Amino acid sequence: MSTRSFNLCNLPPWVVASRHFCDHPQPIEIQGVREANRFLFTLLDGIDSPEERALRFDAFVSVKFQLHHWRAQATATARRSLRNGYTRFLRGWGFDSSSIEGAVLKAWVESRFGIPPTFHRESIPDPDSEPYYRFAVDRMKGSACTSGINDQLDLLYSFTQYELRRRRPGERWITLWRGLHDAADELVLERAGRDLVVRANSLSSFTDDAERAWEFGNKVWEARVPVPRIVSFPGLLPPSILQGEREWLVVGGELRVRMVR
């Protein structure tokens, strides 16, 4: 991690992105999110059903950012900016992580956690490179399509962490798998047999189904992912809101993985 990186959470980027953090995870709070949305989390505390909490969360985001008023806007641009809420970007990522929606999600990770992308359509060697410029163009195109997307994603992350604490109390890691076609050498920082330390992209997709991971590549990584690095997970939102696969979104940085044969 470059010491030029900065972020908007309670831990510096080089801590969040380190292998030491993977071994000793600590809670991550994005600055001001819980404080500014106390009503939401107080409301959720009194609801036992995960499905009901998910519906209340989505309704809260819709009202807070006026997403449900998109039809009432006077111009097509205004209607589009409200219609394209956080679920549109999650769906776009599901289709293609190198899409414009994927660029917005990776840029959100960079701004909040201080971890820049290493891949978007192509390898990104550093923030001063031409590939980073092309990534930034996609990011700007995507951000222009909606209103307050970074704040919406802040709430999504905070809700994810809240739900994981309630659904999996006391768990600090979750074992996940990632299928890939090519583990580029520059991503491997250390190798000891099948055990690797890799530098994952700023945001990556994993699955909780080891067999399904083989559908996405001829190699599979098994990783013990620290809970604070999880941005979204299957079943977080009701199927009526977001139809998804067994996909977990994980903040990148150094990660210990095992190559599955």
ZITA-V848862 format. One record per helix or strand. SS is the DSSP state (~ for helix, > for strand). FROM is the first residue (numbers start at 0). LEN is the number of residues. If there is no record, write none. Layout:
ss=SS from=FROM len=LEN
ss=SS from=FROM len=LEN
This chain:
ss=> from=8 len=1
ss=~ from=12 len=4
ss=~ from=18 len=5
ss=> from=29 len=1
ss=~ from=32 len=4
ss=~ from=37 len=8
ss=~ from=49 len=15
ss=~ from=66 len=6
ss=~ from=75 len=8
ss=~ from=85 len=10
ss=~ from=99 len=14
ss=> from=118 len=1
ss=> from=122 len=1
ss=~ from=129 len=14
ss=~ from=148 len=19
ss=> from=172 len=8
ss=~ from=184 len=3
ss=> from=187 len=5
ss=> from=194 len=13
ss=~ from=209 len=7
ss=> from=218 len=8
ss=~ from=226 len=3
ss=> from=229 len=3
ss=> from=246 len=14
